[in-house]
């Protein structure tokens, strides 16, 4: 998933939304005209049509069609499918409540309408990607790294974003003023965006940022606790001196109470809805390998409190007897056949709904970590302890925008961003995005061997 907005025109965004509405209405019209050939079907009222359009636009916004570019074609189609399904369920629920029971013909209309809406919107979005590719080409990104260090981060950014960026990287000698000036005056004009390594000296980084701003370039830097803290803060004045008021990390008492109420409601609904799935999972685990279907593992939550987290067993019994506590790797021999399926669909996490109900976890928050790893990460990762200002969660920002194999350092940055800018809307958005992430393989891949980007072919074929 890409977090990069290519189009920055409000007019363009409005046109995109109006185009989506046009295709949604077109799909509804085609559904009615198609069914009218075979059966007598009632036209949908304008109220329910407006509700469906509103739900679709909300879901497309949540899945970042209006603020960000989705990276891969299958993610586009997947996002549209989920958006249409949820919108259809919402409209069906409202019609059942406010318009008596649904007829079989109305139900058939909504099924056909859902299929045609998925086709129309997916077609529109994929055509849009091709138009952007032809008209604008790929955005040009320059990555700047220190010459004296390993270039793995620069290469990772370059090749990870190659589907949308015509990316290149430079390793520079910050002590060579002529080289620095050459980058500013001769390299910056060739690119749309600049990514600055976090290891650049402060004075050089500030110089690059100043000149990039002057040349109207987009700038990307890795966040740390300082610039996470100053994001979206209120400006105040001390006499005639401006300053930023940094809100304390963590939740207010009201937010804590509201989040807890939301967790209880969601966990009860989740347990009821998924109980048949959990029973099937438990039976398959028992048939596949010896040992209990469930197991409890000690994890840490808010204020570094320890608790027993429930999970479906995905490994053979006593899997860590000889290895000790180690993260699961790609093609890990300890994982059972059923376990691989459960992990790929995130179904092994379902028993944590009971942890959420009892209050040791929340639906959304930093993932609970094992004490042995917490002890290691606190000593190695700056500000790692700040992620314990909120309860551990079933899903979180790091699970949406990162991968299983994302390093703990970068996952911690996502956790700090969540803690700093918490809101009820962010929780809702993360839950909706989690539905899509369940079907994205890369997000659940285990820790594999690090990619050697130095052996990558330097020729990039752009394919948005």
N, C-alpha and C positions, 0 to 999 in steps of 0.2 A: 504494500500500500504506500502510495506516495503522499507526502504531506506538503506538496508544492502547488501553489496556485499559479497557473500559467496566464489565465485571463484576469485582468485587474479592472476591467471596465464595468461600472454599475449598469450602464445601458446594455452591455453584453449579457450580464447576469439576468436582467429583466427579460430580454429577448429569449434566453434559454428557458426560463420558467414558463413564459407564454407558449413557447414551442412544446414543452412537456405537456402543458394543459391541452393544447390542440391535439396532440397524439393520444392523450387519455380519452378525450371526447370522441376522437375518431374511432378508437378501439370499441367504445361503448356503442357507437352508431353502427359499426360493422357487425357487432354481436347481435344487436336487435334485428338488423336487416337479414342476417344469415338465419337466425332462428325463426323469423317470421315466415320463411319459405316452408317450414316443416310443421310448426306448431303455433298456437295462439299464445303470444307472450305479451305481458303488459309492459308499457314503457315505464322506466324508472322515474320517480318524481325528481324534480330539480333539487329538493333538499338532500336526498340521498346521493344524488350525483355530485353535489357540492361537497358533501362529506367525504366521498371517495376521492375526489380531486384534492381536497385538503390533506387527507391522510397520505396520499401518494407524494405530494410536494414535501410534506414533513419528513417522510421516510427518505426520499431522495436527498433532502438537505442533510439528514442525519448520516447518510452514507456518503456525504461529501461530494455530491455532484455539482454543487453550486459554489463551493469554496476551494475544492481541491481536485486534482486530477487522479483518477483511479489508474493504477499502473498497468494492469494486465486485462486483456479482453475478457477472460473468464470471470474476473472479479466484477466487471461491469455487468455481465449477464446475471451472475449470482446475486449482486446487490439489487438488481431490478426484480428478480424472482422473489426475493425475501420481502422487498417493499410492497410488491403487488399482493402477495399472499396475506401479509399482515393487514394491509388496507382493506382487502376483501373480507377478512374475518371481522374487522371492526364494523364495517357497513352491515354485514349479515347480523351481527349482534344487535346493533341499533335497530335494524328493521324488525328483528324478532321481538324486541322489547316494545317498540312504539307502533308497529304495524301488524300486530297479531302474528300468527304462524306463517311461515314461508310456504308458498306452494312449490310443487316439484318443478314447475316451469321457471319460477323465479330463481330457484337453486341452480337450474340448468343454465339460465342466463348468466349468473355470476361465475359459473365454471368456465363458460365460453369466453366471457369478458376478461377473466383473469388470464387465460391463455393468450388472447389477442393483445391485451395490454402489455404483457411480457414481451411479445414479439415486436409490437410497435415501438415501445420505449427502448428496448435493446437495439433494434435497428437504428433508431434515431441516434442513440449514444455512440454506437460503433461508427456510423457515418460521420458523426462529429469528430471522432478521433482521427479518422482518415483525412478530413478537411483540415484539421489543425496540422497534421503531418505535412500535407501538401502546401498549405498557405504559409504557415509560420516556421515549419521545420522544428528541430529540437532546440530547446533553450541551451545556451552555451555557458558552461560552468567551469570556472578556474579554481583549482584547489591549491592552496599554498602551504607548504610544509617546510620544516627545517632541513637543511642539507645534511646535518651531522647525525640525524636519527633514522631509524627504520621507517620505510615509506609505506607500511602496511595499511595505515589508516587512509592515506591519500588514495591508494589503489582501491581500497574497499569502497570508498565514496564514488570513485570514478566508475568502477564496473557495476556497482549495485544500481546506479542511477542511469546506466547507459541507454535504457529504453526510452528515457525522456530527455536526457541531457547529452549534448555533444560535449563531453567532459574531458578535461586534461588537467594534469597537475604539474606543479613546479616545486622543486626543492631549492631553497635559496640560502645564501650565506647572509645572515642578518648583520654581520659585522662589515659587510661590503656595501657601503652607501651607494655606490654606482649601480650595483645590482638591484638594490631596493628601489632606486629611482627609475631604473629601466622597467621594472615590473609595473610600477604605478603609471608611468607615462606611455609605455609601449604595449604592455600586456593587458591592462585593465580595459582599454577601449575595445578590445577584440571579444570581450565576454559580457554576458548579461548579468551573471551572478558570480559572487566570490565566496568561496568557503575557506575560512581561516583556521589553521590548526590550533588547538588549544595550547600547544607548546611554544608558540611564537612569543617572544618577549613582549611585555606589556606596551612598551613604547613603540615597537614596530607594529604590533597589532592595532594600536590606536591610530598610528599613522595611516595604515592601510584602510581602516574603517573610515577615517576622515576623508580620504581621497575617494574611496568608493562611494560615499554619500555625495560628494561633490559631483561625481560622474554619473549619479543616479543609478547606481548598481544595487542589486539585491545582495545582502550580506548574510552569511550563515556562520554561526559559531556554535561550538558545543557549550551548553549551559553549565554553570556551576551554582553553588548555593547562593552566591551574591547576586548574579543576574536573574536567577529564579525569584529571589526575594524582591527585587525591584520591579518586576513585571506587574503591570496593572495596579499600581498603587496610587494613593491620593496625594496630591501636592498640597503642602502647607507652607506657611511663611513664618519665619522667626525674625520679627522686625521687618527688615527689607531683604532678608535672605531666604530664597526658596529651598525647600527640602522635600523629600518623599517620605510619606508615612507608610512604613512597612507593617502590614497586618501580621500578627503573630501566627506562627504555624499551628495547625490543628483546627478542630471544630469548636464552634460556640456551643453552649449548653442546649440552645434551641435546635441547632443542626444535629447534635448528638441524639436528642430525643426523637426528632423527625426521622433521622436515618434508622434508628432502632425500630420505630414503628413500621417503616417501610420494609426493613429486613424481616420482621415477623410475618407480615402479610405475604411477602414474596416467598418466604420459605414454606409457609403453609400451602400456598397454591402450588409451588414447585413440587413439594412432597406428594400431594394428591395427584397432580398431573403425571409425574414421572414414576410413580410407584409401580405401574406395570413394566416400564422399561427397566427399573432397578431389579425387579424380580427375575426378568429374563436374563439380565446381566449376571446376576448371582448364580442362576442355574447353569449358564454357559461356563462360568469360571469353575464351578464344581465339576462339570463334565470334562473340562479341558485338562485340569491338573489337580493334584492332591493339595489339601490345605483349605483354610477358611476362605469364604468369598470376600469378606471384609477384613480389613486390618486397621489398627490404630497406630499412629505415629506421632511422636512428640514434636510439636512445632511451637512457634512463638508468635504472639499477637501484640496488641496495643500495650505499651509500657514494658515490652519484653517479657510479658507473662507467658508461661508455658501452658499448653493445653494439649489434649489428645485429639488429633484430627483424623476423621474417618475417610477411608478411600476403598474403592474396590481393588482387590489384589490383582496386579498385572504382571507380577514376577513370580518365579518359582519360590516355594517356601524356603526361608533361610538364605535368601539370595545374597545377603551381605555378610554371610558367615566368614568368608575367606577374604573379602575385599574391604570390609568396613563401609563407612558411609561415603558413597561416591555418587555423583550425578549420573543419570541414565544417559547412555550414548546412543548414537545412531546404530541400528542393527545390534542392539545390546542382547547378548545371548541369554541374559537372565530373564528377559521378557517373554511371556508365554504367547502362543498364537492368538488367543482371545484377548490377551492384554494389549497386543499391538493394535487391534481394532478399537478397543476401548480408549486407548491413548489417542489414536488418530482423531476420534470423534469427541474427545474430552469427556466421555461418559464415566470414566473412572473417578471423576470429581463429584458426581451426583450425591453420594452420601454426605458430602459437606453441607448439604441443605439442613441436616440435623444439627451440625455445628452452628449454623446461622440461627436456627430456631432457638437454641439454648443460649446464644449470646456470645460465644467465644470467637465467632467470625461475623463478617458482614458480607452482603452480596458483592459489593465493590470495595476494593482496597488493595494495598500491596499484598502479594501472595505470601502466605505464611512460610517461614523458612525454618529449617532444622537448627537446633541450638548449636551444633558443632560447626555449621556453616556461618551462623550469625557471629560467633566468636571470631572466626577467621575474617569475615568481611568487615567487621567493626574496626579491626586493626589495619586493614588494607585499603578500605574505601572511605574517602572523606565524607562526613555527614551521613553515613549509613544509618546511624542511630535515629535520625529524624524521621525515617519511614515508619517508626513505631509510635508516632503521634496519633495514628488512627488504627482501627481494628484491621486485622488481616482480612483479605477478601477472597471470594470464589473466583472473581475475575478482576482485572484492573487495567490501567493505562498501559503498563508494560506488556501485558498479554495481548493487547489490541495492536499496538504499533511495533512491538518487538517480536522476537521469536523465542522458542524454548532455548535455543543456543545463544541468544544474545547475552553478552557478558554481564555479570552482576553489577559492574560499574554503570553501564548504560541503563540497565533496568532500574537502578537506584535513582537516576535522573528523572525517569518517568514517574517513579513513586513520589519524589519530591515535588514535581510539578502538580501531581494530583492532590497532595496534601496542601500545597500552597493555594491552589485555585479551586478548592472543593466547592461544588454546588450540587443541588438536587438534579439539575438538568444534566450535569456531567455524568452522574450515576446512570440516568436513563439512557443517555447516548452510549455509554460504555456497554450497557446490557444489550442494546440493540445491535451494536457492532460485534459483540461476542457471538451472536447468532451466525453472522457471516464468517467470522474467524474459525468457527467449528468446522467449516468445510474447506478451509485453506490449509493445505498440507504443510507448507513451510512453517506455519506458526506452531506446529506441534512436533516438529522434527527434534530428535535428541541432539545432544552435543556430539558433533562429528569432528573429524580432523580439520584443523584450520585450513582455509583455502589459501593456496600460495598464489597471490595475485601477481607476483613477479613473473610467473610463467604464462600469464594470460596473453593472448594475441593482442597486439596493440591496435589492430584495426577494429573499429567499432561499427557494427551495422545497426543503424537506428531503425526501430520498428515500434512506433507508439501503439 
